[in-house]
Amino acid sequence: MSESVTQLDRAFAALADPTRRGLVAALAASDATVSELAEPYDMSLQAVSKHIKVLEDAGLVTRSRDAQRRPVHLNAAAFGAMTDWIERYRREAEARYRRLDALLQTMDDQTPKDAA
C-alpha cells in the first residue's frame, strides 16, 4: 500500500470520531492551544491531547511553539488530498447517473404513447 493511501486511510479514520471533527471545525476558524480546544468538551486535557495526536498522526494538524504557547494548526493540504479522492468518485458516480438517465430517456422515447 502506498504512503499516500495509508495517509488517506488515517485521515478518514481520524475524522470518523465526532470529537475530532469538532476539533477540526474549531481549528478551521483559527489556531488554538489544547486548553482552548478543550473548553467546550467535558473531558480532560489529556483526552483532548490524545485526539489531537490522532489528528496529527493523520497529517491533519500540526503543532508549533510560539513563545509560551503551543498552538495547533490545521493542515489544509491534507484536506486537499481527501477532497481530490472524494471528487474522483463523485465524478464517476455522476457519469453513471448520466448514462442511466440517457438509457431511461431512450427507453421512454421508444415506449408507444398509447401503451400507457
Secondary structure, 3 states (H helix, E strand, C coil): CCHHHHHHHHHHHHCCCHHHHHHHHHHHHCCECHHHHHCCCCCCHHHHHHHHHHHHHCCCEEECCECCECCEEECHHHHHHHHHHHHHHHHHHHHHHHHHHHHHHHHHHHCCHHHC
